[in-house]
Amino acid sequence: MRINGVDLPARLLEAQRDGSLVVFAGAGVSMPAPSSLPNFGDLAEQVGGGVLARQEGELVDRFLGRLKDRNVDVHERVRRILSIPGSQPNPLHTDLLKLFDSVSTVRLVTTNFDEHFTSASRSVFSGTPGLEIYSAPALPLGGAFLGIVHIHGSIGKPASRMVLTDSDFGAAYLIDGWATRFLQQLFANYVVMFIGYSHNDVVVDYLARGLPPKSKGPGRFAIAIRDTEALWSRLGITPVIYSAGSGDQRHSAVGTALKGWVALISTPALDHEEKIKTIVERPVPLDREQLDYIEHACKQKSLVQFFVRHAQSPDWLRWAESRNLLSNLFRITDLPAGEIDQHFASWFARHFIQKHSDDALAVLQRQGGTIAPFLWYQIAQSFHQLKPSSNVISKWIPVLVDLQPRYGSKDLLAYRLCDCEFPRDEATIFVLLEHLTRPRLVLKKKISFGEDVEAAEATFETEGSEHWLKVAWDKLLQPNLKIMVGRHLIMITSHIQHTYYLIRGFQKEYSSWDPLSGSRGQIAISEAAPRDDGTGFLIDIARDTLNWATKHEPTRSDFFIDLWSSSDLRLLRRLSIYAVSESPHWTPDAKMNWLLEKSFLHTYGYKPEVFLVLERAYATASDEARNRILDRAVIGSNQLEGRTKEYEIFNLLYWLTQMAPECTDTSKRFDELKRLHPEFGPREYPNLDWWIGPVGWAGPISPLRPEEVLSASPEQLLEKIEAAKPGDFGGPSRTGLLYEVTQVVTQNFDWSIHVAEVLQQKHVWDADIWGAVITGWQNSTVSEEHWTKILKTLLEIEEAIPSVLYEACRLLELGINKSSHSIPISQFDLAIGTALKLWDASTRCSEQAREAAGDWLQLAINHPAGSLLSFWLHALSRVRAAAGEEWNGMPQEHQNFLTSVVTGHSYAAAVGRVLIASQTYFLFSTDRGWTLRYVLPLFSFSKDHLTAIQAWHGFLGWGSWTEALLPDLMPRFEETFPKLHTEFGSEQRESFCGFLAGIA
């Protein structure tokens, strides 16, 4: 940075800011008035005083050595000369000290013997005590010191200690080496700035012997007169050049530059802002010092905010790019963004994408076409907050879609979709819809049976969250299906095909089940509790779009019915069957014949939709069509055999009798089968493939009955589990067997503990096996002794805990809340130890933190961390109730844990804070001081935006207040009120207003 004609390197400026700078001052600092002291050569001449003449080219230290050999008291004479009355510190002394923030940050080394730096420090630091002063040979460690170091001694100490003669220098740098050791450590640890030296000073010659190679250390610089660059560089020192003045002003540029540097670092923030504003509100200037100053400001956390606040023209954007100030914004990295980069990201997003979109696109192109995740989020957030024009949106949404970070919030683009308007944003709407509904692969942790290594489990979710996709569907898409139906159906076909290719790559498709179709019970009924992975929504819009087409564009709907039914993808086939059931232009006979033609009648996994077609058309079909259905019905499935096959025929005929009770042929066929199988009874839901009901077979089938599970040894049981099919639900499966294990665990605790012990002994850590055991414990009636065994087991199965974290945390939560047989207070120490271990596992989970959620409280109570916080708060409540009137505030172990949650940086801690905020009233009544210090700040948007939203979600869901809490809580309400319509959903807004009404 150029200051008053001297170009100070950025490394020097940075070292001054971060406290790693050491000022190394020579005789030239004490020469200007009013110090008026001689340099080393002139000092030697005065010491000689005519006793001995200095030979031509003779080094000063050797000349002083010869004087000493002549019995001249060299050291005492130097002390007297430098102690002349009237010599005072000059501006160089004070300005060099002003480079340091306070007396506790001074790092200054000098070869001068005078004490002007010590005198100057009293005025610079207003007499603040504590400045350490060292004098040779008693030096501090060069790698860790603070204060002023007289490396060659000072006139304030015995004169004999001063380093003057060649023998003195030899002892300091060679024989005893104390000066060399100090310098080597100094140069290895700090950025050093030499000032007041000439390259040919004898002192510099000795100092050079202590200099390590230039590569060994942060950096060494010397304020040097022009045309001496090569001489300094040869010493491994970077010269900082100034131009010589004339006469007595030969070195005046040094003081001027130093004074400018001091002014720069001491200027108040408001003055900096005014200066920056004056420069950047105009076109980029040609003045180098002005540009250096702006660049310097842009590299400081305290000043960059002023630049981005006032620089809003494209020429400043191009200038910032040319100075590499924006390079981190366009670099893909997992490292978090620094504060300065965040400022520039916000500046780029808010000022240039919004107002100078083409200029911003040009920068993106020049920078390689990539965007750092933090810039991506700034752009997406600015779209949500600033509502840019549709022209800007149409250009930048494809960019954001193409460059969306792999992890993080999925909702920012969904917010933008919900803000679109039809038909103005038609192209943008479809780009976003295609992107947000496309399922993608998500890898999660899985531990395989009998293996010591971990494996990956493949799951699938859409880019957009289910909630916001539904909002967009209701607002924009469903009302405009007439225009978009064709594109919708093509898009849906592509997405479902893409997902099945992913499924097949991971071999997750079985003969009668796959995770995409198997996760949906009935196409006709949306899931009551969707998993929020978006696949349920994808199925819903496929259903609703095709349903609309069957009513309004039958030719198009028939095309997709034919396309999907001819596919080998189970979900597409189910959708086509559903569409047939909804097609008013199809006759009942056509629907019956189509089912038979496609061989769908007995195909496992299609039953809900096949039975829906039968429900809508069987009763009104012709006798001939019904008989064809009956003839095929009694043949049964080719994939089943024995009683299972017979029962499926029974179930189908029962359904047909319910749909056509007047049809005698149907009743006759059913009655015949019922006489053959009097033990058969109808299911509660005969139209479903997967259901656990009181009669018949539905849902996962276990290869062992409960009594067989109980009678088997743990070793035998493990063999059965390993041998069971993993998930082909047409017959006995591992899932069915583990379901039975859970039921037996619930009824027989001693058996479950024995199984758990064997699992540990054999190092079996399968998630589904331990999950079955722990789930059984959740519903068991357990004694105090049982709780001891359960808690100790959880402490011992460290290898399994990450995979059954939810079940284990839920066990503690249910255990503390039971009305009877809950975790006894006598076991609280053990329970809390268990909770801490589970909490550690929860904080180590690799799940990605969410940037937004429609309801953080609902998310929290369904998260393992939320279950742990619920357990802990209920435990605290019981401890307090047991203490009664002796309660004296929250116990330390509870304070320590809850404080770690409030101040933690993990996603688990974020979830935990939602629960803590929801119980603000309880915590306030439990420990007022702790709550005011740690909980109330969570609600402040000025502290942390996301944390505040999470805290308010928790409080507005479950919170309450009292008169005692209100004075501390009310300022949070006032701060949050302006953000109510931009940061909260309708439910939170309604609750917030309800609180205000109650307070009023």
QUIZIFEN-V25348 format. One record per backbone hydrogen bond with DSSP energy under -1.0 kcal/mol. NH is the residue of the N-H (numbers start at 1). CO is the residue of the C=O. E is the energy in kcal/mol with one decimal. If there is no record, write none. Layout:
nh;co;e
NH;CO;E
NH;CO;E
This chain:
nh;co;e
3;6;-3.1
6;3;-2.0
8;1;-2.9
8;6;-1.1
13;9;-1.7
14;10;-2.9
15;11;-2.3
16;12;-2.2
17;13;-1.9
18;14;-2.9
20;15;-1.6
22;191;-2.8
23;107;-2.0
24;193;-3.1
25;109;-2.7
26;195;-2.7
28;196;-2.6
29;26;-1.8
30;27;-1.0
35;32;-1.5
36;32;-1.4
37;30;-2.2
43;39;-2.5
44;40;-1.9
45;41;-1.9
46;42;-2.1
47;43;-2.1
48;44;-2.3
49;45;-1.9
51;48;-2.8
58;55;-2.0
63;59;-2.2
64;60;-2.5
65;61;-1.6
66;62;-2.2
67;63;-2.0
68;64;-2.1
69;65;-2.0
70;66;-1.1
71;68;-2.0
72;67;-2.2
74;72;-2.3
77;73;-2.3
78;74;-2.2
79;75;-2.0
80;76;-2.2
81;77;-2.6
82;78;-2.4
87;84;-1.3
88;34;-1.6
94;90;-1.5
95;91;-3.0
96;92;-2.3
97;93;-1.7
98;94;-1.7
100;97;-1.8
105;102;-1.8
108;147;-2.4
109;23;-3.3
110;149;-2.7
111;25;-1.9
119;115;-2.0
120;116;-2.9
121;117;-2.0
124;120;-2.5
125;121;-2.5
127;122;-2.0
128;125;-2.0
134;148;-3.1
136;150;-2.3
138;135;-1.5
139;137;-1.8
144;141;-1.3
147;106;-3.6
148;132;-2.8
149;108;-2.6
150;134;-3.0
151;110;-1.4
151;149;-1.2
153;150;-1.7
155;113;-2.5
157;154;-1.5
161;158;-2.0
162;159;-1.8
163;152;-2.4
166;61;-1.7
169;165;-2.7
170;166;-2.2
171;167;-2.2
172;168;-2.3
173;169;-2.7
174;170;-2.3
175;170;-2.8
176;171;-1.6
177;171;-1.8
179;172;-1.9
180;172;-1.1
181;177;-2.4
182;178;-1.7
183;179;-2.3
184;180;-2.7
185;181;-1.8
186;182;-2.1
187;183;-3.2
188;184;-1.3
189;186;-1.0
190;186;-1.9
191;20;-2.4
192;219;-2.2
193;22;-2.7
194;221;-3.5
195;24;-2.4
201;198;-1.8
205;201;-1.7
206;202;-1.8
207;203;-2.8
208;204;-2.4
210;207;-1.7
216;213;-2.1
217;215;-1.3
221;192;-2.9
222;238;-2.2
223;194;-2.8
224;240;-2.2
226;242;-2.1
228;225;-1.1
232;228;-1.9
233;229;-2.6
234;230;-1.8
235;232;-1.2
236;233;-1.9
237;232;-1.8
238;220;-2.8
240;222;-3.4
242;224;-1.8
245;250;-2.0
249;246;-2.1
250;247;-1.5
252;249;-1.6
254;251;-1.3
256;252;-2.1
257;253;-2.6
258;254;-2.5
259;255;-2.4
260;256;-2.1
261;257;-2.4
262;258;-2.5
263;259;-2.4
264;260;-2.2
265;261;-2.0
266;262;-1.5
272;268;-2.1
273;269;-2.6
274;270;-2.1
275;271;-2.2
276;272;-3.1
277;273;-3.0
278;274;-2.2
279;275;-1.6
280;276;-2.9
281;277;-1.8
282;279;-1.1
291;287;-2.0
292;288;-3.0
293;289;-2.2
294;290;-2.3
295;291;-2.7
296;292;-2.6
297;293;-2.5
298;294;-2.2
299;296;-1.1
300;297;-1.6
304;300;-2.6
306;303;-1.5
307;303;-1.1
308;304;-2.3
309;305;-1.1
310;306;-1.4
311;307;-2.9
316;313;-1.2
317;313;-1.2
318;314;-2.5
319;315;-2.0
320;316;-2.6
321;317;-2.1
322;318;-2.4
323;319;-1.5
324;321;-1.8
325;320;-2.3
329;326;-1.6
330;327;-1.3
331;328;-1.0
342;338;-2.1
343;339;-1.9
344;340;-2.2
345;341;-2.5
346;342;-2.4
347;343;-2.3
348;344;-2.8
349;345;-2.5
350;346;-2.9
351;347;-2.2
353;348;-2.0
356;352;-1.8
360;356;-2.1
361;357;-2.3
362;358;-2.1
363;359;-1.9
364;360;-2.3
365;361;-2.4
366;362;-2.4
367;363;-2.1
368;365;-1.5
369;364;-2.6
372;329;-2.8
376;372;-2.3
377;373;-2.3
378;374;-1.7
379;375;-2.6
380;376;-2.6
381;377;-2.8
382;378;-2.3
383;379;-1.8
384;380;-1.5
385;381;-2.4
386;382;-3.0
387;383;-1.0
393;389;-2.3
394;390;-2.7
396;392;-2.3
397;393;-2.6
400;396;-2.7
401;397;-2.8
402;398;-2.2
403;399;-2.0
415;411;-2.7
416;412;-1.6
417;413;-2.2
418;414;-2.2
419;415;-1.2
420;417;-1.2
425;421;-3.2
426;423;-1.9
429;425;-3.0
430;426;-2.0
431;427;-2.2
432;428;-2.6
433;429;-2.7
434;430;-2.7
435;431;-1.9
436;432;-3.2
437;433;-1.8
440;461;-2.8
442;459;-3.0
444;457;-3.2
446;455;-2.7
451;448;-1.4
455;446;-3.5
457;444;-4.4
459;442;-2.9
461;440;-1.8
462;533;-3.4
464;436;-2.8
469;465;-1.9
470;466;-2.0
471;467;-1.8
472;468;-2.3
473;469;-2.3
474;470;-2.5
475;471;-2.1
476;472;-2.9
477;472;-1.5
478;473;-2.8
480;477;-1.2
481;478;-1.3
483;480;-1.0
484;480;-1.7
485;481;-2.3
488;484;-2.6
489;485;-2.4
490;486;-2.0
491;487;-2.6
492;488;-2.9
493;489;-2.2
494;490;-2.2
495;491;-2.6
496;492;-2.6
497;493;-2.3
498;494;-2.6
499;495;-2.2
500;496;-2.1
501;497;-1.9
502;498;-1.7
503;499;-2.5
504;500;-2.6
505;501;-1.7
506;502;-1.3
507;504;-1.2
508;503;-2.2
510;513;-3.5
518;514;-3.0
520;517;-1.7
538;534;-2.0
539;535;-2.0
540;536;-2.1
541;537;-2.8
542;538;-1.8
543;539;-2.6
544;540;-3.0
545;541;-2.4
546;542;-2.1
547;543;-2.4
548;544;-2.1
549;545;-2.1
550;546;-2.1
551;547;-1.0
552;548;-2.1
553;549;-2.4
557;553;-2.3
558;554;-2.6
559;555;-1.7
560;556;-1.9
561;557;-2.5
562;558;-2.4
563;559;-2.4
564;560;-3.0
565;561;-2.3
566;562;-1.4
573;569;-2.0
574;570;-2.3
575;571;-2.4
576;572;-2.1
577;573;-2.2
578;574;-2.4
579;575;-2.3
580;576;-2.0
581;577;-1.9
582;578;-1.3
586;583;-1.2
591;587;-2.0
592;588;-2.2
593;589;-2.9
594;590;-2.1
595;591;-1.9
596;592;-1.8
597;593;-2.8
598;594;-2.2
600;595;-2.1
606;603;-1.7
610;606;-2.7
611;607;-3.1
612;608;-1.0
613;609;-2.1
614;610;-2.3
615;611;-2.3
616;612;-2.1
617;613;-1.9
618;614;-2.2
626;622;-2.5
627;623;-2.5
628;624;-1.8
629;625;-1.8
630;626;-2.6
631;627;-3.0
632;628;-1.7
633;629;-2.4
634;630;-2.2
646;642;-2.2
647;643;-2.7
648;644;-2.0
649;645;-1.9
650;646;-2.4
651;647;-2.9
652;648;-2.0
653;649;-2.6
654;650;-2.4
655;651;-1.9
656;652;-2.2
657;653;-2.2
658;654;-1.6
659;655;-1.8
660;656;-2.4
663;660;-1.7
667;663;-2.0
668;664;-2.5
669;665;-2.1
670;666;-2.2
671;667;-2.7
672;668;-2.0
673;669;-1.7
674;670;-2.3
675;671;-2.0
676;672;-1.4
677;673;-1.5
680;677;-1.6
688;685;-1.7
699;689;-1.3
709;705;-2.2
710;706;-2.3
711;707;-1.8
712;708;-1.2
717;713;-2.8
718;714;-2.4
719;715;-1.9
720;716;-2.1
721;717;-2.5
722;718;-2.6
723;719;-1.9
724;720;-1.5
729;727;-1.2
731;728;-1.3
733;701;-2.9
734;725;-3.8
737;733;-2.0
738;734;-2.7
739;735;-1.8
740;736;-1.7
741;737;-2.1
742;738;-2.2
743;739;-1.8
744;740;-2.3
745;741;-2.6
746;742;-2.0
747;743;-1.2
748;744;-2.2
752;748;-1.6
753;749;-2.3
754;750;-1.9
755;751;-2.2
756;752;-2.5
757;753;-2.3
758;754;-2.0
759;755;-2.5
760;756;-2.0
761;757;-2.4
762;758;-2.5
763;760;-1.3
764;759;-2.7
770;766;-2.2
771;767;-2.5
772;768;-1.7
773;769;-1.9
774;770;-2.9
775;771;-2.3
776;772;-1.7
777;773;-1.8
778;774;-1.5
780;777;-1.1
787;783;-2.4
788;784;-1.8
789;785;-1.7
790;786;-2.7
791;787;-2.8
792;788;-2.1
793;789;-2.1
794;790;-2.3
795;791;-1.7
796;792;-1.3
797;793;-1.5
801;797;-1.5
803;800;-1.2
804;800;-1.1
808;804;-2.6
809;805;-2.6
810;806;-2.5
811;807;-1.9
812;808;-1.6
813;809;-2.3
814;810;-2.9
815;811;-2.4
816;812;-2.0
823;815;-2.0
827;824;-2.0
828;825;-2.0
831;827;-2.7
832;828;-3.2
833;829;-2.0
834;830;-2.1
835;831;-2.5
836;832;-2.4
837;833;-1.6
838;834;-2.4
839;835;-2.6
840;836;-2.3
841;837;-1.9
842;838;-2.4
843;839;-2.5
844;840;-1.2
859;855;-1.8
860;856;-2.6
861;857;-2.5
863;860;-1.8
867;863;-2.2
868;864;-2.2
869;865;-2.2
870;866;-2.3
871;867;-2.4
872;868;-2.7
873;869;-2.6
874;870;-2.1
875;871;-2.5
876;872;-2.6
877;873;-2.1
878;874;-2.1
879;875;-2.4
880;876;-2.4
881;877;-2.3
882;878;-2.2
883;879;-1.6
884;880;-1.6
886;883;-1.9
887;884;-1.5
895;891;-2.4
896;892;-3.0
897;893;-1.8
898;894;-2.6
899;895;-2.6
900;896;-1.9
901;897;-1.7
902;898;-2.4
903;899;-2.3
910;906;-1.7
911;907;-2.3
912;908;-2.7
913;909;-2.3
914;910;-1.1
915;911;-1.2
916;912;-2.3
917;913;-2.9
918;914;-1.7
919;916;-1.0
920;917;-1.4
923;919;-2.6
924;920;-2.7
925;921;-2.2
926;922;-1.3
927;923;-3.3
931;927;-2.1
932;928;-2.5
933;929;-1.8
934;930;-2.6
935;931;-1.8
936;931;-2.0
938;935;-1.7
939;936;-1.6
940;937;-1.6
944;940;-1.6
948;944;-2.1
949;945;-1.8
950;946;-2.4
951;947;-2.6
952;948;-2.6
953;949;-2.3
954;950;-2.0
955;951;-2.6
956;952;-3.2
957;953;-1.1
958;954;-2.2
959;955;-2.6
966;962;-2.0
968;965;-1.1
969;965;-1.7
970;966;-3.1
973;969;-1.5
974;970;-2.3
975;971;-2.1
976;972;-1.9
977;973;-1.9
979;976;-1.9
980;977;-1.7
983;979;-2.4
989;985;-2.5
990;986;-2.5
991;987;-2.2
992;988;-2.9
993;989;-2.6
994;990;-1.9
995;991;-2.2
996;992;-2.2
997;993;-2.6
998;994;-2.3
999;995;-2.6
1000;996;-2.6
